[in-house]
């Protein structure tokens, strides 16, 4: 059966969260956002604002859905603080490529780890297409759950904007 | 890390370019660092314009206003950015289901009593009987079936608690009876002033979350007040406000000179408010190592954590257990 993107399209950040933490994805999808309280998110925003200042096409909004950091002739670029979350960052970008592809726009992807002065190139393959489709189906299913997925302690929890939310408990 | 700013003098608050200035009536200029402000509290007579309000909104900064006697009149809140209809619907469900509402209301009262007893045990000479009386009364909280009965228990506990103030306070300061409208003696004036500070602090923390401040559980949601702020304040009033009163009085920081009496109304004057607020801000900034977070958490942040736990309760994630200070 043909995959109908219109039924499954989401914001890029949800694809990213899908690969980081299903609970975070669920909370975010219910409007329970913590990002505005996080210093780390603030740093990310500042880095984003202060890098690639000479480029004109920054923060392009496509289809009221995707907020693409930088768009130029051949590339879609995404700016990240660190390469710790490689898989999630990569899949977010691949989702952008996939989405644009479905609109008939062919691009390649570039992730810029500004602080590490490093970049990584990505191309959309058939394998990636299948992986993204599977993720999008999953994302929809998770977002529709009535309760959040249970808390799982991951090594990067302490860095997360939701850390206090998830781990604020009483000892009883 | 953002903090609160307090302005006592009269003058004008304005934005010039991307800076906020306060110019007092003697033309003294003071700049306020916009990235570091959580809330600005205005005690004086202040002129301001919409340009300033728009700028503050961009940064999510609140403006709280107080009247001549230092009582809270209201807050300007910027447009709320983080909304979750899902959370609010579930919060309302917990109000509409009486069992569920009662559970939350009991949690608030029990936590408040825990902190009340904590204060009393620290100064226990001469008030052992009052402590016992409260402990006995506390046992009834669990059994209670109705909110008004719960309120009754709370009222009786508070009565015993305030009675103990006369022993806890080591000076000429005393309290005959809690009098809210209006306070007639210095201790009542401090309780009222402190409680209204606490209410605004709690509201500013609620505001940073997805909770709806009008849907409350212990206090009846009413049109006049953001009553969830009153609910959550119950937990923190004895923990923060009352301990400040004890320390200000017992260390003789605050004296009768810090109060004015005007037609029977007793209130903190500017000097007194400054003393109280500086102690209040110091307390809110004090940190405790959190047992679960394994991280230092300020009293102000403890208020936010309480909001987070409530959200988790509402969305069916984790049952709410109120804070019971362990330190």
Interface residues (C-beta under 8 A of the other chain):
Chain A: X30 X31 X32 X33 X36 X37 X146 X147 X148 X158 X163 X164 X165 X167 X168 X169 X170 X171 X172
Chain B: X60 X81 X82 X83 X84 X85 X86 X87 X208 X210 X291 X292 X293 X295 X301 X304 X305 X308 X309 X311 X312 X315 X316 X317 X318 X321 X322 X323 X324 X326
